[in-house]
Amino acid sequence: MKTIIPSLLALTLAAAFSAQAATPKDTLVIAQSTDDADSFDPAKGFELTSVQAFTNIYQRLVQSDPQNPVDLKPTLATSWQPGSDNRSLTFELRKDAKFSTGNPLRPEDVIFSLGRVVKLNLDPSFILTQLGWTKDNVDGFLKKIDDNHVQISWTANVSPTYVLSLLSAPVSSIIDEKTAMANQKNGDFGNGWLATHSAGSGPYQIRKVVMHQVVLLSANPTSPAGAPKMKNILIKNVPEPAARRLLLEQGDADIARNLGADQIAALNGKPGVKTEAIPMASLYYIQFNIGANDTLKNPAFWEAARYLWDYKGIANELLKGQFDVHQTFLPKGFLGALNDTPYSYDPEKAKAILKKAGLSNVSFKLSTSNQPPYLDIAQALQGSFAKGGVKVEVVPGLSSEVSTNVKAHKYEATLNAWGSDYFDPNTNAASFAYNPEDGSKTIAFRSDWHIPELNKQVIAATAESDPKKRVALYEAMQRDVMKSSPYVIGMQAKNLIALRDNLKGYVQGINPDMVYYSQVTK
């Protein structure tokens, strides 16, 4: 068995350098950048490459339906029952479920998996610690009822419906306790080992990881999800988008991911290739630091700014359809998302609003990343705002430097993007419409926007169990923020990918973890 791995890697990697080489029939070959990955442990991995792999390697108690993501389906659980106190959920586990290691699923595995996330306290842990869990008390909230039932409880004022959303996030993946603990070192709950190995029940398992070079997954035929149709998944690190496009065009890769608009345009019409633009939960927006000066905190200026973003020109012409116009803080595809677009580019209307408010000679500095598409968008905004009489000085910099300055309120305005951390409307509401005055680095905090009434609405929405009432709360918040706030939300991004046209069964959803390989054939 050990000789298969280098043979397969040698075969597929060699194909990358030969023209018109066909990928192996039983192997899906993916070209993308994997430079971001540093761990494939769901308690730590929070980068795009890792998150895209988790749904294929691990399962959760409940997960989104690929065809209808807002619908949660039982996965390792067969059913669940909320407690009478609205502060607990009791899950019945699948009796036939086994991990790729052959070990059966037990309540102890659920308790271990969720508890270790909180105890390790790594980047994704905040998704679960918002339930009131800490490393010192989490064991008291996770309880084995019998060999087939486990109870999860919490103290936070949130509904079981909201908790189910958190339990569907990648960080809530269930791992095999026995295997993880057999490989632990220095009390790390197996974190070091799981960085490049797996102990899950998903349709695939990690066969080999060479960090920032290659990830090889092999089929787990005993997965409760069913045996996958492809024997292997090979993800190759190809940092340059143009190189990814070339590999796909030559037939050396089956999927090229994260391509730019220019690469997609070059592939359109090429024989053997099909392209897709998949909506992402990533919003691009301007935010103003209202503590910087009197103009930036004037609601009339916020209103005028909404008419100075050339929405269609930037989305359709500059970025060639890589973005959709979107003006609310919940991305299209999320529960309760509004797709209203009441604002359009109208410099004359903006001038009238500014004049009525007594604002003249308006100018501000716009900080943004020096990387595309941020700088491209910022420069286009500089031109569109100028036609409304507003001078914008674009200040490009390293993404890390821009982020540090924004968190410290050392900026006037910034063009940024916001991606969702988990598939629930609270992930964005709790940033755009929430500033709890406790130092939380939400977007509202970074704008120095104090919003006690919206804070109450955000909290009420997480406590609401009725889906219709919850949707109504988020719709009202979106309308309030869209009408008057120190943000101009302009666009929702698309994930541009290209595939060989013989590929069938590939599914990719709005959130980064919604990548499904198990039904792929070619």
Long-range contacts (C-beta under 8 A, 24 or more apart in sequence): 5-207, 5-208, 5-216, 8-216, 8-232, 8-234, 9-208, 9-214, 9-216, 9-234, 12-234, 12-236, 13-214, 13-236, 15-252, 16-236, 16-238, 16-247, 16-252, 16-253, 18-252, 19-250, 20-250, 20-251, 21-250, 21-251, 21-252, 22-251, 23-251, 23-252, 23-253, 23-254, 23-522, 24-232, 25-522, 26-230, 26-231, 26-232, 27-230, 27-231, 27-232, 27-233, 27-234, 28-230, 28-232, 28-233, 28-234, 28-254, 28-255, 28-503, 28-517, 28-520, 28-522, 29-234, 29-236, 29-252, 29-253, 29-254, 29-255, 30-233, 30-234, 30-235, 30-236, 30-253, 30-254, 30-255, 30-256, 30-257, 31-236, 31-238, 31-243, 31-244, 31-247, 31-248, 31-252, 31-253, 31-255, 31-256, 31-257, 32-235, 32-236, 32-237, 32-238, 32-244, 32-255, 32-256, 32-257, 32-258, 33-237, 33-238, 33-239, 33-258, 34-212, 34-213, 34-214, 34-215, 34-235, 34-236, 34-237, 35-212, 35-237, 35-239, 37-211, 37-212, 37-215, 38-195, 38-211, 39-191, 39-194, 39-195, 40-194, 40-195, 40-196, 40-197, 40-198, 40-206, 40-209, 40-215, 41-190, 41-191, 41-194, 41-195, 42-117, 42-124, 42-170, 42-171, 42-172, 42-173, 42-175, 43-116, 43-117, 43-120, 43-122, 43-124, 43-125, 43-171, 43-189, 43-191, 43-194, 44-120, 44-122, 44-123, 44-124, 44-191, 44-195, 45-124, 45-170, 46-122, 46-123, 46-124, 48-512, 49-215, 49-235, 51-170, 51-512, 51-513, 52-512, 52-513, 52-515, 53-215, 53-217, 53-235, 53-515, 54-170, 54-173, 54-513, 55-170, 55-202, 55-513, 55-514, 55-515, 55-516, 56-202, 56-203, 56-204, 56-217, 56-233, 56-515, 56-516, 56-517, 56-518, 57-173, 57-198, 57-200, 57-202, 57-204, 57-205, 57-206, 57-217, 58-170, 58-173, 58-174, 58-175, 58-198, 58-200, 58-201, 58-202, 59-173, 59-174, 59-200, 59-201, 59-202, 59-223, 59-224, 59-225, 60-167, 60-168, 60-169, 60-170, 60-172, 60-173, 60-174, 61-91, 61-110, 61-167, 61-168, 61-172, 61-174, 62-164, 62-167, 62-168, 63-168, 64-168, 64-423, 64-509, 64-511, 64-514, 66-507, 66-509, 66-514, 66-516, 69-333, 69-423, 69-509, 69-510, 69-511, 69-514, 70-334, 70-335, 70-423, 72-164, 72-165, 72-168, 75-224, 75-225, 76-105, 76-110, 76-174, 76-201, 76-224, 80-164, 82-160, 82-465, 83-151, 83-153, 83-160, 86-159, 86-160, 86-465, 87-153, 87-154, 87-155, 88-151, 88-152, 88-153, 88-154, 88-160, 89-151, 89-152, 89-153, 89-160, 89-163, 89-164, 90-145, 90-149, 90-150, 90-151, 90-152, 91-149, 91-150, 91-151, 91-152, 92-148, 92-149, 93-148, 93-149, 93-150, 94-224, 95-148, 96-224, 97-201, 97-224, 98-201, 98-222, 98-224, 99-175, 99-176, 99-179, 99-199, 99-200, 99-201, 100-176, 100-198, 100-199, 100-200, 100-201, 100-202, 100-205, 100-220, 100-222, 100-223, 101-176, 101-178, 101-179, 101-199, 102-222, 103-176, 103-178, 103-179, 105-174, 105-201, 105-224, 106-147, 106-177, 107-144, 107-145, 107-146, 107-147, 107-148, 107-149, 107-150, 108-144, 108-177, 109-174, 109-175, 109-176, 109-177, 110-142, 110-150, 110-152, 110-174, 111-139, 111-142, 111-143, 111-144, 111-150, 112-175, 112-177, 112-180, 112-181, 112-189, 113-172, 113-173, 113-174, 113-175, 113-177, 114-138, 114-142, 114-152, 114-172, 115-139, 115-142, 116-180, 116-189, 116-191, 117-171, 117-172, 119-189, 120-188, 120-189, 120-191, 122-191, 124-169, 124-170, 124-171, 124-421, 125-171, 127-166, 127-169, 127-171, 127-172, 127-421, 127-422, 128-166, 128-171, 128-172, 130-156, 130-158, 130-166, 131-155, 131-156, 131-158, 131-163, 131-166, 132-156, 157-459, 157-462, 157-463, 158-462, 158-463, 159-462, 159-463, 159-464, 159-465, 160-465, 161-464, 161-465, 161-467, 161-470, 162-424, 162-426, 162-462, 162-463, 165-422, 165-423, 165-424, 165-426, 166-422, 166-424, 168-422, 168-423, 169-421, 169-422, 169-423, 169-513, 170-513, 171-422, 173-200, 174-200, 174-201, 175-199, 175-200, 176-200, 176-201, 201-225, 203-227, 203-228, 203-517, 203-518, 204-228, 204-233, 204-517, 204-518, 207-232, 212-237, 213-237, 217-517, 225-518, 226-518, 228-517, 228-518, 228-519, 228-520, 229-505, 229-518, 229-519, 229-520, 229-521, 230-517, 230-518, 230-520, 230-521, 230-522, 233-517, 245-498, 248-273, 248-498, 248-499, 248-500, 249-273, 251-500, 253-500, 254-499, 254-500, 254-503, 254-522, 255-497, 255-498, 255-499, 255-500, 255-503, 255-506, 256-497, 256-498, 256-499, 257-495, 257-497, 258-495, 258-496, 258-497, 259-496, 259-497, 259-498, 260-322, 260-372, 260-496, 261-319, 261-320, 261-321, 261-322, 261-496, 262-320, 263-496, 263-498, 264-320, 264-322, 264-496, 264-498, 265-320, 267-498, 272-500, 272-501, 272-502, 273-498, 273-499, 273-500, 273-501, 274-498, 274-499, 274-500, 274-501, 275-496, 275-497, 275-498, 275-499, 276-496, 276-497, 276-498, 276-499, 276-508, 277-321, 277-322, 277-494, 277-495, 277-496, 278-494, 278-495, 278-497, 278-508, 278-509, 278-510, 279-324, 279-331, 279-332, 279-333, 279-492, 279-493, 279-494, 279-495, 279-510, 280-331, 280-419, 280-492, 280-493, 280-494, 280-495, 280-510, 280-512, 281-331, 281-333, 281-334, 281-419, 281-420, 281-423, 281-492, 281-510, 281-511, 281-512, 282-331, 282-417, 282-418, 282-419, 282-420, 282-492, 282-493, 283-326, 283-329, 283-331, 283-417, 283-418, 283-428, 283-489, 283-491, 283-492, 283-493, 284-323, 284-373, 284-377, 284-415, 284-416, 284-417, 284-489, 284-490, 284-491, 284-492, 284-493, 285-415, 285-416, 285-417, 285-418, 285-487, 285-488, 285-489, 285-490, 286-366, 286-381, 286-413, 286-414, 286-415, 286-487, 286-488, 286-490, 287-406, 287-413, 287-414, 287-416, 287-443, 287-446, 287-447, 287-486, 287-487, 288-364, 288-412, 288-413, 288-447, 288-486, 288-487, 289-406, 289-409, 289-411, 289-412, 289-413, 289-414, 289-446, 289-447, 289-448, 289-486, 290-447, 290-448, 290-449, 290-486, 291-409, 291-448, 292-364, 292-409, 292-411, 292-412, 293-412, 295-359, 295-362, 295-364, 296-364, 296-412, 296-413, 296-486, 297-486, 298-357, 298-359, 299-484, 300-353, 300-354, 300-356, 300-357, 300-359, 301-354, 301-357, 301-359, 301-362, 302-484, 302-485, 302-486, 302-488, 303-353, 303-484, 304-350, 304-351, 304-353, 304-354, 304-357, 304-359, 304-388, 304-390, 305-350, 305-385, 305-390, 305-488, 306-343, 306-488, 307-343, 307-344, 307-345, 307-346, 307-347, 307-349, 307-350, 307-353, 307-388, 308-345, 308-347, 308-350, 308-381, 308-384, 308-385, 308-387, 308-388, 308-390, 309-343, 309-345, 309-381, 309-384, 309-488, 309-490, 310-345, 310-380, 310-381, 310-383, 310-384, 311-341, 311-343, 311-344, 311-345, 311-490, 311-491, 312-344, 312-345, 313-345, 313-380, 313-384, 314-377, 314-380, 314-381, 314-384, 314-490, 314-491, 315-490, 315-491, 318-376, 318-377, 318-380, 319-373, 319-376, 319-377, 321-494, 322-373, 322-493, 322-494, 322-496, 323-491, 323-492, 323-493, 323-494, 324-491, 324-492, 324-494, 325-490, 325-491, 326-489, 326-490, 326-491, 326-492, 327-482, 327-489, 327-490, 328-478, 328-481, 328-482, 328-489, 329-428, 329-429, 329-432, 329-433, 329-477, 329-478, 329-481, 329-482, 329-487, 329-489, 330-425, 330-428, 330-429, 330-474, 330-478, 331-420, 331-428, 331-492, 331-510, 332-492, 332-510, 333-509, 333-510, 334-420, 334-423, 334-424, 334-425, 334-428, 334-510, 335-424, 335-425, 335-467, 335-470, 335-471, 335-474, 336-425, 336-470, 336-471, 336-473, 336-474, 336-475, 336-478, 337-425, 337-474, 337-478, 338-475, 338-478, 338-479, 338-482, 340-479, 340-482, 342-482, 345-384, 347-384, 347-387, 347-388, 347-389, 348-388, 350-388, 350-389, 350-390, 351-388, 351-389, 354-388, 354-389, 354-390, 362-389, 362-390, 362-391, 363-390, 363-391, 363-392, 363-393, 364-390, 364-391, 364-392, 364-393, 364-412, 364-413, 365-392, 365-393, 365-395, 365-411, 365-412, 365-413, 366-392, 366-393, 366-394, 366-395, 366-412, 366-413, 366-414, 366-415, 367-395, 367-396, 367-397, 367-402, 367-405, 367-406, 367-411, 367-412, 367-413, 367-414, 367-415, 368-394, 368-395, 368-396, 368-397, 368-402, 368-414, 368-415, 368-416, 369-396, 369-397, 369-398, 369-399, 369-402, 370-396, 370-397, 370-398, 371-399, 374-415, 374-416, 374-417, 377-415, 378-415, 381-415, 406-446, 407-441, 407-446, 409-446, 409-448, 417-493, 418-443, 419-512, 420-511, 422-511, 423-510, 423-511, 423-514, 425-461, 425-470, 425-474, 426-458, 426-461, 426-462, 429-458, 429-461, 429-474, 429-477, 430-458, 432-481, 432-485, 432-487, 433-457, 433-458, 433-477, 433-480, 433-481, 434-458, 443-487, 447-486, 447-487, 449-485, 449-486, 454-480, 454-481
